[in-house]
């Protein structure tokens, strides 16, 4: 497994199942569309940019949590093997 990981044959993000859109997601999409109808084109552009920034921030947070989880798991294995 480690060799496959090293050679790029394992991509953990490909193993995460993609859920069907939830009611919350559908509600967000519906409200977003309604909200955009109330905005000027410039405001729509700003709203999209704000949404993009929020998505990028969430991505970076999730990446940091993933890395920390991996480190915590490694520390746990070292602790178990050390005893």
KANORNOR-V959545 format. One record per residue. N is the residue number from 1. PSI is psi as a letter, one per 30 degrees, with the letter a starting at -180 (NA if undefined). OMEGA is omega in whole degrees, 0 to 359 (* if undefined). Layout:
{{N & PSI & OMEGA} {N & PSI & OMEGA}}
//
This chain:
{{1 & e & 181} {2 & e & 177} {3 & e & 179} {4 & e & 178} {5 & e & 180} {6 & e & 183} {7 & g & 176} {8 & g & 180} {9 & f & 178} {10 & k & 176} {11 & j & 184} {12 & e & 182} {13 & f & 178} {14 & f & 183} {15 & f & 180} {16 & k & 180} {17 & k & 179} {18 & j & 183} {19 & l & 173} {20 & l & 178} {21 & k & 181} {22 & l & 176} {23 & e & 180} {24 & e & 179} {25 & e & 179} {26 & e & 178} {27 & e & 179} {28 & e & 180} {29 & e & 180} {30 & e & 180} {31 & e & 179} {32 & e & 178} {33 & e & 179} {34 & e & 181} {35 & e & 181} {36 & e & 179} {37 & f & 181} {38 & f & 187} {39 & l & 172} {40 & l & 177} {41 & e & 179} {42 & e & 179} {43 & e & 177} {44 & e & 179} {45 & e & 179} {46 & e & 178} {47 & e & 179} {48 & e & 179} {49 & e & 176} {50 & e & 178} {51 & e & 178} {52 & e & 179} {53 & e & 179} {54 & e & 179} {55 & e & 179} {56 & e & 178} {57 & e & 179} {58 & e & 178} {59 & e & 180} {60 & e & 177} {61 & e & 180} {62 & e & 178} {63 & e & 180} {64 & e & 178} {65 & e & 178} {66 & e & 180} {67 & e & 180} {68 & e & 178} {69 & e & 178} {70 & e & 179} {71 & e & 179} {72 & e & 178} {73 & e & 179} {74 & e & 178} {75 & e & 179} {76 & e & 179} {77 & e & 178} {78 & e & 179} {79 & e & 180} {80 & e & 181} {81 & f & 181} {82 & f & 183} {83 & NA & *}}
//
